[in-house]
Each structure stands twice: as C-alpha cells, then as structure tokens.
Amino acid sequence: MTNEYNELVVERDMEDDIQDRKNLIEQAKKLLESDDKNVYTELGKLQKKWRKIENYDSALDAQLTEEFEAIADAIYAKRKEVYATNEEAKKSLIARAEALSAPADWNAANKEMEGLMNEWRVTGSAGKDTDDILWEKFNELRQSFFANRRKYFEELSAKFENARNVKAEIIEKAKALADSTEWNKTGNLFNELLEEWKEIGSAGKEFENKLWNEFNEIRQGFYARRNEYYEALHAKQQAHAEDKKGLIAKANEILTSKNFSRANTAAMKGLSDEWKKVGSSGKEEDALWKEFRGVMDAYFEGLRENNERRQAEYRQKLQDSRAYKQEQINNLKRQIKRMQEEIATMYSQREIDNTEAMIEDKKEYIAELEEDIADIEKKLAQ
C-alpha cells in the first residue's frame, strides 16, 4: 500500500514538473517575440527556474529541455543580431561625424552634430565592450569637431576685425576722391576701391552694413555729379535714338504683316544695314538694339518656320504620293496573284492568253510605279 502511494506521489510530481517545464517554454517563446530590453534578464530567471525542476532522465524531459534550450539559443542569436544592427548604426553615426570634420557651414554642421548625438542616445546597445570602443571614437570626433569649430570662429573674428580696419581705410581714400572732376580717372579709381572692398570679405554683421552704406554713399555722390556732366553729351545721342526707333517701327510693320516675301526679306536686311550706319544712342543703345534685334530675330525665325512649313508640306505630299503608289502596287500584285491562280483553272487557251497579257500589262504598270517611288525617295533624301 505504501509503495503504491509513493509511486502515485512520484507520478504526480513528474506531471507537475512536466507542466512547469511546458509553462517555462511558453514563457520563453513570448520572450523570443518580445523587443523589451529586459528580455535577457527574464530569460535568466526562466533558466534558473528550469534548473530547479527535477530531471527524471525521461525521453520527454530530454525533448522539453532540447526545445527550451533551442528557444534560449534563438533569443541569444536575436540579441547578437540586435547588437550587430546597433553596432552598424553607431558606426554609421561615426562615419557621419567624420564627414563633419571640415564643413563649409559650421552652424549647420553644429546642428547636425547635435542631431548625431541625439541619434546616438536613442540607438540601442551593441554590447558593453563594443559600446565603450565606439563611444570613445564618436566622442573623440565630437570633441575634435567642437575644438575646430571654436578655432574657426576665433579666426573668423580676427578676419572680421582686419576687414573692418581695411574698409575704414578704403572709406578715407574714397572721401579724398569725392570732389574730383576727372571723371574717367576717378571712376576707375572708385572701381578699384570697390574691387578691393569685395576682396577683403565681410567685416561681420555688426559693422558690415554701416561701413558699406558710408562707402557707397560717397561713391553714389560722385556718380551723380558725373551723370550730370554727361547729360549734355547724351542730348546729341537722342537723335540717334529717334532714328533707331524709326527703324524699329519699320521692322515691326514688316514683321506684323507676316508676309515673308523676298521683297520683305530684302527690306529687313536693308534696315539692318541702316542701323549700322546710325551712331550710338548712348544709354538707350542696349535697350534699342535688344528691341531691334528681337524684331529681326522674330522675322527671320518666322521666315525659317515658313520655309520649313512649306518644305514639310512638300515632303508630306511626296510621302502621300509614295504611299498611294505603293498601295497601287500592292493591289496590282494581289490582282496578278489572283489571275495567276485563275489560269490554272482555265481550259480556253484564248482566255489564258488574254489573262497573261493582262498580267504583263499590270507588271509594266508596277514597274512604272516603282520608278515613280524611286524618284520620290531621291527627292525625300535630299
């Protein structure tokens, strides 16, 4: 009785242990599907519980153990894969940080570097040892970047100060030229000062606009007085401008007629010759020439399009004729084929002779049509 009771107890214990192992397997499967950062801690707890369950050395024990260990291996493999992915992500951040070593825009690069740091913070672990190595490299690049950035802005500040001093000297030179009446010489000197100004570079946001406004005011004052001097010269150029406006009007009249005859084409060329004989119209010269050239270009573009359209119409007629003749040939060939087939069913020699004669006539006509097509092909190839 006692032995039977003991066996019953053992059997119940085995069933309970088996059920416990199955429960642990189900929990392990859930961990395999989870992305929680505590997965590996929880797995360790499950493994500890597993080891506490008595092993009865049964086939089922072995089967369940194999299944549990396979899931654990899969979880570790998944961790290895996650580590590898995170390692690649951090290496990518390092590569992007390296690319910022000498940026064209330090302010934009600084924002990007801050963004890289934010990305680093949210990137998962690649394993402690690997994390330490990668962080050391990444942080070294960051510190180097910020050191270079400080150096850049220190040097930029020095450049701004130098530019301020040089531009102040240029302003003094401009003041000395402000009242000059040597228009061409002084104008060239102002241009040289302007080129020097441009080459110096910026004096910084705080001073650049103020310095430029002072310098430019001196320049514009000189140019205003020079313009007054040249107004008298421009008076005689107005007559030339009126003459050229007249030529433009004549050219426009021909253009708007949309008549691209030989006479009109010759007239347009004559207007171009007249234009060359008229003297400069001064400050209006470029605008008038642009307008005149525009009318001339529009006319000759229209002439070109007209010629192309006529040529296209001519070619289309040739192509239509070629297609029509080719269709005639195709029809004649079909007729010949049908007539040749009918000869085989004829008994009358006279009927056969008449049919063959008709076939020959059609072949001769085909030859004529083919000659016509060849002639058309030559014309189209020109």
C-alpha positions in Angstrom: 0.0 0.0 0.0 2.8 2.4 0.9 4.7 1.6 -2.3 1.6 2.3 -4.4 1.2 5.6 -2.6 4.8 6.6 -3.2 4.6 5.7 -6.8 1.4 7.8 -7.1 3.1 10.8 -5.5 6.1 10.5 -7.8 3.9 10.3 -10.8 2.0 13.4 -9.7 5.3 15.2 -9.1 6.5 14.3 -12.6 3.3 15.6 -14.1 3.6 18.8 -12.2 7.3 19.2 -13.2 6.5 18.5 -16.9 3.7 21.1 -16.8 6.1 23.6 -15.2 8.7 23.0 -18.0 6.0 23.5 -20.6 4.9 26.7 -18.9 8.5 27.9 -18.9 8.8 27.0 -22.6 5.7 29.1 -23.4 7.1 32.0 -21.4 10.4 31.6 -23.3 8.5 31.7 -26.6 6.9 35.0 -25.6 10.4 36.4 -24.7 11.6 35.4 -28.2 8.8 37.6 -29.7 9.4 40.5 -27.4 11.6 43.5 -28.0 11.7 44.5 -24.3 15.1 45.4 -23.1 14.7 43.1 -20.1 14.3 40.0 -22.2 17.7 38.6 -21.3 17.2 39.2 -17.6 13.9 37.4 -17.8 15.4 34.6 -19.7 18.0 34.2 -17.0 15.2 33.9 -14.5 13.5 31.2 -16.6 16.7 29.3 -16.9 17.2 29.4 -13.2 13.7 28.0 -12.6 14.3 25.4 -15.2 17.4 24.1 -13.4 15.5 23.8 -10.1 13.0 21.4 -11.7 13.9 17.8 -11.1 15.1 15.9 -14.1 13.7 12.4 -14.3 16.0 11.4 -17.2 13.0 10.6 -19.3 12.7 11.0 -23.1 10.1 13.7 -22.5 12.5 15.5 -20.2 15.1 15.4 -22.9 12.7 16.6 -25.5 11.5 19.5 -23.4 15.0 20.5 -22.4 16.1 20.5 -26.1 13.1 22.7 -27.0 13.8 25.1 -24.2 17.5 25.4 -25.0 16.7 25.9 -28.7 14.4 28.9 -27.8 17.1 30.3 -25.5 19.7 30.0 -28.3 17.3 31.8 -30.6 16.9 34.6 -28.1 20.7 34.9 -27.8 21.0 34.8 -31.6 18.4 37.6 -31.8 20.4 39.6 -29.2 23.5 39.1 -31.3 21.7 40.3 -34.4 20.4 43.3 -32.5 23.9 44.1 -31.2 25.2 43.8 -34.8 22.5 46.2 -36.1 23.2 48.7 -33.3 26.9 48.4 -34.0 26.4 49.2 -37.7 24.1 52.1 -36.7 26.7 53.6 -34.4 29.5 53.1 -37.0 27.3 55.0 -39.4 26.9 57.8 -36.9 30.7 57.8 -36.5 31.2 58.0 -40.3 28.8 60.9 -40.5 30.6 62.6 -37.7 33.9 62.1 -39.5 32.3 63.8 -42.6 31.8 66.9 -40.5 35.5 67.4 -39.8 35.8 70.4 -42.2 32.3 71.6 -43.1 31.5 74.6 -45.3 28.9 75.8 -42.9 29.9 75.4 -39.2 26.5 76.5 -37.8 24.6 73.9 -39.9 27.3 71.3 -39.1 26.9 72.1 -35.4 23.1 71.4 -35.6 23.9 68.2 -37.5 26.4 67.1 -34.8 23.8 67.7 -32.1 21.4 65.6 -34.2 24.0 62.8 -34.3 24.3 62.9 -30.5 20.6 62.6 -30.2 20.6 59.7 -32.5 23.4 58.1 -30.5 21.4 58.4 -27.3 18.4 56.5 -28.8 20.4 53.8 -30.5 20.4 50.6 -28.6 23.4 48.8 -27.1 25.9 46.9 -29.2 27.3 45.2 -26.1 29.2 46.9 -23.3 32.7 46.4 -24.7 31.7 47.4 -28.2 29.7 50.3 -26.9 32.7 51.6 -25.0 35.0 51.4 -28.0 32.5 53.0 -30.4 31.7 55.8 -27.9 35.3 56.6 -27.4 35.7 57.1 -31.2 32.5 59.0 -31.6 33.2 61.3 -28.6 36.7 61.9 -29.8 35.3 63.1 -33.2 32.8 65.3 -31.4 35.4 66.9 -29.2 37.7 67.4 -32.2 34.7 69.0 -34.1 33.9 71.4 -31.3 37.6 72.3 -30.9 37.9 73.0 -34.6 34.6 75.0 -34.5 36.0 77.2 -31.7 39.2 77.7 -33.7 37.2 78.6 -36.8 35.1 81.3 -35.1 38.2 82.7 -33.4 39.9 83.0 -36.7 36.7 84.4 -38.3 36.6 87.1 -35.6 40.1 88.1 -36.4 39.3 88.3 -40.1 36.3 90.5 -39.3 38.5 92.9 -37.3 41.1 93.1 -40.1 38.3 93.7 -42.7 36.9 96.5 -40.5 40.3 98.2 -40.4 41.0 97.9 -44.1 37.5 99.0 -45.1 37.8 102.1 -42.9 41.0 102.9 -44.8 39.2 102.5 -48.1 36.5 104.9 -46.9 39.1 107.5 -46.2 40.5 107.1 -49.8 37.0 107.4 -51.2 36.5 110.7 -49.3 39.6 112.1 -50.9 38.2 111.4 -54.3 34.7 112.5 -53.7 35.1 116.1 -55.2 37.2 115.1 -58.2 36.1 116.2 -61.7 38.5 113.8 -63.5 35.5 111.6 -64.4 37.2 108.7 -66.2 40.3 108.5 -64.0 38.4 108.9 -60.7 35.7 106.5 -61.9 38.4 103.9 -62.5 39.8 104.6 -59.0 36.4 104.1 -57.5 36.1 100.8 -59.3 39.5 99.7 -57.9 38.4 100.6 -54.4 35.2 98.6 -54.9 37.2 95.6 -56.1 39.4 95.9 -53.1 36.3 96.2 -50.9 34.9 93.0 -52.3 38.2 91.1 -51.9 38.5 92.0 -48.2 35.5 90.0 -47.3 32.9 90.7 -44.6 33.5 92.8 -41.5 30.8 90.9 -39.7 27.1 91.5 -39.3 27.6 94.2 -36.6 29.7 96.5 -38.8 29.4 95.4 -42.5 26.2 97.3 -43.4 27.2 100.5 -41.7 30.6 100.5 -43.4 29.1 99.7 -46.8 26.5 102.4 -46.6 29.1 105.0 -45.8 31.4 103.9 -48.6 28.5 103.5 -51.1 27.1 106.9 -50.3 30.5 108.5 -51.3 30.5 106.5 -54.5 27.0 107.4 -55.4 27.6 111.1 -54.8 30.5 111.0 -57.2 28.5 109.1 -59.8 25.6 111.5 -59.5 27.8 114.5 -60.3 29.4 112.6 -63.2 26.0 111.8 -64.6 25.1 115.5 -64.6 28.2 116.2 -66.6 27.3 113.5 -69.2 23.7 114.7 -69.7 24.9 117.3 -72.2 26.7 114.6 -74.2 23.6 112.4 -74.1 21.5 115.2 -75.8 23.0 114.6 -79.2 22.6 110.8 -78.8 18.9 111.3 -78.5 18.7 112.0 -82.2 20.3 108.7 -82.9 17.9 107.0 -80.6 14.9 108.5 -82.5 16.4 107.3 -85.8 16.7 103.8 -84.4 13.2 103.9 -83.0 12.1 104.7 -86.6 13.9 101.6 -87.9 12.4 99.5 -85.2 8.9 100.7 -86.2 9.5 99.9 -89.9 10.9 96.4 -88.9 7.8 95.9 -86.7 5.5 96.9 -89.6 7.1 94.2 -91.8 7.0 91.6 -89.1 3.3 92.1 -88.2 2.4 91.7 -91.9 3.5 88.1 -91.6 4.5 88.3 -95.3 7.8 86.6 -95.7 8.3 87.5 -99.3 11.7 88.1 -100.9 11.0 91.8 -101.1 10.3 92.0 -97.3 13.3 89.9 -96.5 15.5 92.3 -98.6 13.9 95.2 -96.8 14.7 93.8 -93.4 18.3 93.3 -94.4 18.3 96.9 -95.6 17.1 98.1 -92.2 19.9 96.2 -90.6 22.4 97.9 -92.8 20.9 101.3 -92.0 21.1 100.5 -88.3 24.9 100.0 -88.6 25.3 103.5 -90.2 23.4 105.3 -87.4 25.7 106.4 -84.5 25.4 105.4 -80.8 22.3 106.3 -78.9 24.1 106.3 -75.6 22.4 104.7 -72.6 19.5 103.6 -74.7 21.7 101.8 -77.1 21.5 98.4 -75.5 17.7 98.5 -75.0 17.1 99.7 -78.5 19.4 97.2 -80.0 17.8 94.4 -78.0 14.4 95.5 -79.3 15.5 95.8 -82.9 17.4 92.5 -82.7 14.3 90.9 -81.2 12.1 92.1 -84.1 14.8 90.9 -86.7 15.1 87.6 -85.0 11.4 87.1 -84.8 11.1 87.9 -88.6 13.8 85.6 -89.6 12.6 82.9 -87.3 9.2 83.3 -88.9 10.9 83.1 -92.3 12.6 79.9 -91.3 9.4 78.4 -89.9 7.6 79.4 -93.1 10.2 77.8 -95.2 10.2 74.7 -93.0 6.4 74.5 -93.2 6.4 74.7 -97.0 9.1 72.1 -97.1 7.2 69.9 -94.7 4.0 70.3 -96.8 6.0 69.4 -99.9 7.6 66.4 -98.2 4.1 65.3 -97.0 2.8 65.4 -100.5 5.7 63.3 -101.7 5.1 60.8 -98.8 1.4 60.7 -99.5 2.1 60.1 -103.2 4.6 57.4 -102.4 2.1 55.7 -100.1 -0.7 55.9 -102.7 1.6 54.4 -105.4 2.8 51.7 -103.0 -0.8 50.8 -102.3 -1.5 50.6 -106.1 1.5 48.3 -106.4 0.2 46.1 -103.6 -3.3 46.0 -105.2 -1.8 45.1 -108.6 0.3 42.3 -107.1 -2.8 40.9 -105.4 -4.6 41.0 -108.7 -1.7 39.3 -110.5 -1.6 36.6 -107.9 -5.3 36.0 -108.2 -5.2 36.0 -112.0 -2.2 33.5 -111.9 -4.3 31.3 -109.7 -7.3 31.5 -112.1 -5.1 30.5 -115.1 -4.7 27.1 -113.5 -8.5 26.6 -113.7 -8.8 27.8 -117.3 -9.4 25.5 -120.3 -9.5 28.0 -123.1 -6.1 29.0 -124.5 -7.5 32.2 -125.6 -8.7 33.0 -122.2 -5.3 32.1 -120.8 -3.5 34.3 -123.3 -5.8 37.2 -122.5 -5.2 36.8 -118.8 -1.4 36.5 -119.3 -1.5 39.7 -121.4 -3.3 41.5 -118.6 -0.8 40.3 -116.1 2.1 41.7 -118.2 0.3 45.0 -118.5 -0.1 45.1 -114.7 3.6 44.2 -114.3 4.6 47.0 -116.6 2.4 49.4 -114.6 4.0 48.2 -111.4 7.5 48.9 -112.9 6.3 52.4 -113.8 5.0 52.9 -110.2 8.3 51.6 -108.7 10.2 54.1 -110.9 8.0 56.9 -109.6 8.5 55.7 -106.0 12.3 55.6 -106.5 12.2 59.2 -107.9 10.2 60.2 -104.8 12.7 58.5 -102.5 15.5 60.5 -104.1 13.6 63.8 -103.5 12.9 62.9 -99.9 16.6 62.0 -99.3 17.7 65.5 -100.5 
